[in-house]
Amino acid sequence: MHQANFVVFVCITYVAILFAVAFAGDRRARKNPAGLLSSPLVYTLSISIYCSSWTFFGSVGSAAKNGLEFLTIYLGPTIVFAGWWLFLRKLVTVGRVHHTTSIADFISARFGKSPVLGALITILALVAITPYIALQLKALTASFQVITYPAGAVVAASRPLEPDFAVAFWLAAGLCLFSIVFGVRNIDVNERHHGVIAAIAVEALVKLVAFMAVGLWVFFVLSRTPDLMFRNAPASLMSPEEGFAARWVALCFLSGAAVICLPRQFQVTVVENSSEEQIRTASWMFPLYLLLINLFVIPIAMAGLNNLPPGSDPDLFVLTLPMTNGGETVGLLAFLGGFSSATSMVIVSSIALSTMISNHIVMPLALRFSLVPTGGGQSARNFILVARRMSIVFTIFLGFTYFWISRTSGALASIGLISFCGLIQPLPSLIAGLYWHRATHRGAIAGLAAGFLIWAYTLFLPSFKGAFLMSADVIANGPFGLNWLNPHALFGLDAFDPLVHALFWSMTVNTALLVIVSLLREPTPLTRFQATLFIDIFRRQTESELGVIRRTARVSELRQIADRILGPVESVSLFDKGDVEPAVIASDELITLVETRLAANVGAASARSLVSRVVTSETISVDELKRLAGEAEQIRAYSAELESKSRQIEATAAELAEANDRLREIDVQKDEFLSQVSHEVRTPMTSIRSFSEILLKNRDLDESRKLHFLGIIQSESFRLTRLLDGILDLNFLEPGTQTWEVTVFDPETAIDQAIETCEPLARAAGVRIKRGRRSRNARVLGSRDRLTQVFINLVSNAIKHNTSANPEVVVTGAAGRKGFYEARVTDNGPGIPLKDRELIFTKFFRGQKARQGGVGLGLPISRQIVERFGGDLSCTSAKTKGAEFVVRLPLRFD
Amino acid sequence: MSKTRVLIVEDEPHIVESLSFILQRADFEVDTALDGTEALRRLSRHIYSVLILDIMLPGISGLDVLRAVRSDRALDRLPVIVLTAKGQAADRSAAEAFGATAFITKPFSNTEIVERVCQLAAGVSK
């Protein structure tokens, strides 16, 4: 035995060394954040707080009682870490990127920063962690008693040690002090506790070394021959049919989930993580640590069973074996190992829980009831610090209370499993949060609450064995004698032991409600947005709320909050940007930045609540949300767009092809036209040149001949002039060249004017022009001059081509049917053959008879003019012999 | 000895008049036709030494006349001067294919056309 004072002295010295490590760690971290403390080794060692005193003492106890079953507790975590790429990597990356402060903060942030969810998980964790802390207190107390009692007294005890609650109380008080001084010195900005992690890493090494020392001592000192070792192997250890039954599977699942969901594991694995490198290394180093610490479990268990009298508490073999066999130094080391595993677990758990309690219960309540001090300086920060310290004390003494109430029952391992089963209830929400866009905060709340209640009813309350809330009768037979509500056989399911039973029901109902309730309602915009940030973490890490949620706030009010929570130093760095004139209204960026900084201190939900107090307007931009909506939607939208674009392109291509055809046609027409024009120009030119040459070379010609030839030259010159005029007219009529002065006028006046102009020509040719019927008050829209030109052309044609003996031209006008004005120019000449009636309107058409000096452009031009005013010009056969041309123009009635 | 006989087929009266005048001055006997039908009629009635043929004729075109001439055994060696214009390369190459002897472009030079007719008429008389 060791003197109690000596043991206390050793403990205090050890703690002092840990303090020194923590302080040195903090100082180093400030100087060089990327140094040893951020190394994967320290990170992995800190994760090994998974091995609490339950491992240190309980593994041997479990092996002595249940054989290899203890391995399941390490198999689950090994699978999770070895398969880190599947889940852990995403979880840790999201936590790091979003400055998560705890598992409650993580889930609450994911589901629209729901304060209810954060509070629910906190209460759940607080209740579920209580047996676990009690477990540590129990182990610590027992180990202290064993090491200070005379060896004979311990061995002689046929039943487990009666715990000394005085020792337990002082240990609890010491742990409170320890945790407060270590973990809650400030409300750390980035929530990474470098000092604590350094101390935890040292403790992890100490417990590993201590346990292996006991194992080696058993191997090399106590059991010199293997024969002695295996003389009395426990029966359960030798019966392999126990393995891989429902309980094994359940325990693997439970421990795998626990290594993610336990508040302290979430704290060291996710919150304290600073790089992917850390998790990559931990994926093999942590399983290796688990392997090493379990290496000597079976030898120690067997040595204990063989060496110690029957009835000895196997949970204490690690201590009692050396203490009763002359290995007192090894015993002291084992005590320190157990001390390390218990303290490190309690410290980190209480720090994690105090963060959760202060951020998700105290802060929201204080905000709601305006209890946060509004005075300047540090008062708000101090308020949070006090809240956290109180939370630590509260958490640890809740554990102490549980220990006291349940003092009569439970081995270490079974208490640990009760705790695990409660603490893993957030798992479905966590997984859904990382992989399922559709999950809503209502679904998460429903699932968690149901899982929590089922766990409490089927496992937690019965663990008191009738000493607390639930009577022994209810545990055995169900409430009011309703056996289907039996806590250990809900709905008659009695095939499993209580742990597997509770795990099955709580997880099934939890998951089912999460899915069903989520599907009942659409997620809120904020939840949808957060879902995108979490689930698509590897796709867009730089995305922020910026641009999606537009808020406005006064800078002064925002700053007041920042001053109170973040402290003046950080506040200044946020708000005072050199000599830039401070704005009155805060930008989106500034509000988001402040909220991010606040969230790192008080959690996302409280940060949002704080900021929303000063935000005057908040709108969620639908466009941005749409942009962030699922990838599939984007692809669908994109392909739809492509489709419509390709349709547009097709349409455009068709239009272009059409335009091209039109252009080609016009080009052909143009070529034809040019060819015709050149021919028409060449003909008079040929005559002119030929006759000029004749006149030049034949000076002997008589006068009359000369005059005749000169006359031809003159008339061909006129022909050329007319041709040019006609071509210019044609050009003038081409679409889009020029607009004429358009008026509403009486078309009869145009006819009158045309007849007047043609009168001399008619007299010369001996043709009579008769003015026939005329319309009254007819009105058409167009150019009077152009229409006169048309009639002149028609009347002069009628005069020129009339070969009748008694030639005459009749012009009539009438307001005809269907709202058209009709003018007819009729002659009694030879008429126009039916086959030529359309051809005469083509350019340069030659009639069967040689032309009378015309150029073949008059009728095409006339037709174009009439068509330009919405009418038409056609050639019909006259009732009598001769030609008749009809001009039709739409009447105007206004 | 009778004069050498030339047929002018051309629908423009003034060009016919000028061609007739200069060829008569060069001591040819000139017949004229204003369209293809008349030209073929005259060709069937008289023997000509040279045919001057405009290609753009109303009704039966100059090319039709040329083809008729070349397919007639009695006329297949008759020299034919085709009157063309620039910008009517297609017509010219068609005329060449049908067996036109020479081409003269409008507006022509009086001297050139007389020299050409003399050459061809001389060739025939040999």
HADDOCK unambig.tbl for C-alpha pairs under 7 A between the chains (distance, minus, plus):
assign (segid A and resid 675 and name CA) (segid B and resid 87 and name CA) 6.24 0.50 0.50
assign (segid A and resid 679 and name CA) (segid B and resid 85 and name CA) 6.87 0.50 0.50
assign (segid A and resid 682 and name CA) (segid B and resid 106 and name CA) 6.39 0.50 0.50
assign (segid A and resid 682 and name CA) (segid B and resid 107 and name CA) 6.24 0.50 0.50
assign (segid A and resid 685 and name CA) (segid B and resid 107 and name CA) 6.21 0.50 0.50
assign (segid A and resid 686 and name CA) (segid B and resid 106 and name CA) 5.87 0.50 0.50
assign (segid A and resid 686 and name CA) (segid B and resid 107 and name CA) 4.06 0.50 0.50
assign (segid A and resid 686 and name CA) (segid B and resid 108 and name CA) 6.51 0.50 0.50
assign (segid A and resid 687 and name CA) (segid B and resid 14 and name CA) 6.06 0.50 0.50
assign (segid A and resid 687 and name CA) (segid B and resid 15 and name CA) 5.33 0.50 0.50
assign (segid A and resid 689 and name CA) (segid B and resid 107 and name CA) 6.82 0.50 0.50
assign (segid A and resid 690 and name CA) (segid B and resid 18 and name CA) 6.36 0.50 0.50
assign (segid A and resid 690 and name CA) (segid B and resid 109 and name CA) 6.83 0.50 0.50
assign (segid A and resid 690 and name CA) (segid B and resid 110 and name CA) 6.19 0.50 0.50
assign (segid A and resid 691 and name CA) (segid B and resid 18 and name CA) 6.24 0.50 0.50
assign (segid A and resid 693 and name CA) (segid B and resid 110 and name CA) 6.93 0.50 0.50
assign (segid A and resid 848 and name CA) (segid B and resid 58 and name CA) 6.69 0.50 0.50
